[in-house]
Amino acid sequence: MQHDNMEENQKQIAYWNGEVGKKWDEYHHEIDEMLGEFSQILLDEIGDCGGKSILDIGCGAGTISYLLAKNGANVFGADVSKTLLANAQSQQSNNSNPNFRLCDVTDYGFTPNEFDLAVSRFGVMFFDDSVKSFKNIRKSMKPNARLVFIAWQSPQENEWIMVTKNALHGIAEAISANNPDAPGAFAFNNPERVHAILTDAGFRNIEITGHERNLYYNKGKGLNAGVSLLAKIGPASRNLATLPLEQQKVGILRLTEACKNYLKNESLCFKGKIWLVCAEK
Ligand SMILES: C[S@@+](CC[C@H](N)C(=O)[O-])C[C@H]1O[C@@H](n2cnc3c(N)ncnc32)[C@H](O)[C@@H]1O
């Protein structure tokens, strides 16, 4: 099917410059804590990056970009969200590393053969034309350079989604019934599809491995603080926001009840499953 990819990317650009971008901006420390165990998988795979030139795709508020720069890499953080890039830039100290750029990686005019490595923490699932985007990313990479990113497995494999969906069942639809491959957090749920996209974009030696880790919501702060964060970001927040106040209260009570089973050492904690994807130019 022929896509009007710019029109589709515009939707994602608006999405990441709207309410969702604001939430990722406001709660970026909490999100970093939540995703900590997943970030570590990415960082372990990247390994020693001293002196390397790295593209951070969909860098958001810049957490991974800064970690890599601290480890000696020269980082180019690319993102379409003005809100999140402003956050990233506000953490900048005295030099231009990381170098953050407001751009759409699908068609940005990268310098060809520049990067030793292209990486992403959950920033590559939002392209309407993924093959076109990865071709453009590949062009920016040096010969034999590596691509390393993490992406969510299906909603059904992710407790943080299913608990929310089940708790809100009947009052709100926590997961859209749309095409699961459509641009969005779960677009790369199918590893065969991811393999095909990267192959079509020209990558080789593609390896996709599954990993399960914990997501923490306000770690160590108890049930109510965990539920409060769960209700503020992600699918719960988007769905609760559409309800009248009374229904929102019912939703929060239901979420609280459901989350009691997921409290460990005062931390609301869910299992999450991701794909670690590695490939070479
Ligand atoms: C789930 S967030 C992840 C942000 C960041 N990597 C992190 O882990 O904190 C996805 C990011 O991808 C960015 N993004 C989506 N489509 C993009 C595109 N076509 N080009 C560049 N960035 C894009 C969004 O603006 C958003 O910041």
The ligand as an SDF file (V2000), in Angstrom:
LIG
                    3D

 27 29  0  0  0  0  0  0  0  0999 V2000
    9.0340    6.9650   23.2380 C   0  0  0  0  0  0  0  0  0  0  0  0
    9.8930    8.4620   22.9730 S   0  0  0  0  0  0  0  0  0  0  0  0
   11.5550    7.9880   23.4120 C   0  0  0  0  0  0  0  0  0  0  0  0
   12.4320    9.1750   23.6800 C   0  0  0  0  0  0  0  0  0  0  0  0
   13.8650    8.8430   24.1260 C   0  0  0  0  0  0  0  0  0  0  0  0
   14.5360    7.9750   23.1870 N   0  0  0  0  0  0  0  0  0  0  0  0
   13.8370    8.2180   25.5010 C   0  0  0  0  0  0  0  0  0  0  0  0
   14.0060    7.0000   25.6160 O   0  0  0  0  0  0  0  0  0  0  0  0
   13.6390    8.9620   26.4860 O   0  0  0  0  0  0  0  0  0  0  0  0
    9.9720    8.5060   21.1940 C   0  0  0  0  0  0  0  0  0  0  0  0
   10.7100    9.7010   20.6370 C   0  0  0  0  0  0  0  0  0  0  0  0
   10.8320    9.5640   19.2160 O   0  0  0  0  0  0  0  0  0  0  0  0
   10.6850   10.8500   18.6420 C   0  0  0  0  0  0  0  0  0  0  0  0
   10.3370   10.6970   17.2130 N   0  0  0  0  0  0  0  0  0  0  0  0
    9.1950   10.1650   16.7050 C   0  0  0  0  0  0  0  0  0  0  0  0
    9.2320   10.1890   15.3460 N   0  0  0  0  0  0  0  0  0  0  0  0
   10.4240   10.7450   15.0010 C   0  0  0  0  0  0  0  0  0  0  0  0
   11.0380   11.0600   13.7530 C   0  0  0  0  0  0  0  0  0  0  0  0
   10.4310   10.7960   12.5860 N   0  0  0  0  0  0  0  0  0  0  0  0
   12.2770   11.6360   13.7570 N   0  0  0  0  0  0  0  0  0  0  0  0
   12.8930   11.9360   14.9430 C   0  0  0  0  0  0  0  0  0  0  0  0
   12.3390   11.6520   16.1530 N   0  0  0  0  0  0  0  0  0  0  0  0
   11.1390   11.0710   16.1880 C   0  0  0  0  0  0  0  0  0  0  0  0
    9.6030   11.4970   19.5020 C   0  0  0  0  0  0  0  0  0  0  0  0
    9.5570   12.8960   19.3870 O   0  0  0  0  0  0  0  0  0  0  0  0
    9.9970   11.0130   20.8930 C   0  0  0  0  0  0  0  0  0  0  0  0
   10.8680   11.9160   21.5280 O   0  0  0  0  0  0  0  0  0  0  0  0
  1  2  1  0
  2  3  1  0
  2 10  1  0
  3  4  1  0
  4  5  1  0
  5  6  1  0
  5  7  1  0
  7  8  2  0
  7  9  1  0
 10 11  1  0
 11 12  1  0
 11 26  1  0
 12 13  1  0
 13 14  1  0
 13 24  1  0
 14 15  1  0
 14 23  1  0
 15 16  2  0
 16 17  1  0
 17 18  1  0
 17 23  2  0
 18 19  1  0
 18 20  2  0
 20 21  1  0
 21 22  2  0
 22 23  1  0
 24 25  1  0
 24 26  1  0
 26 27  1  0
M  CHG  2   2   1   9  -1
M  END
$$$$
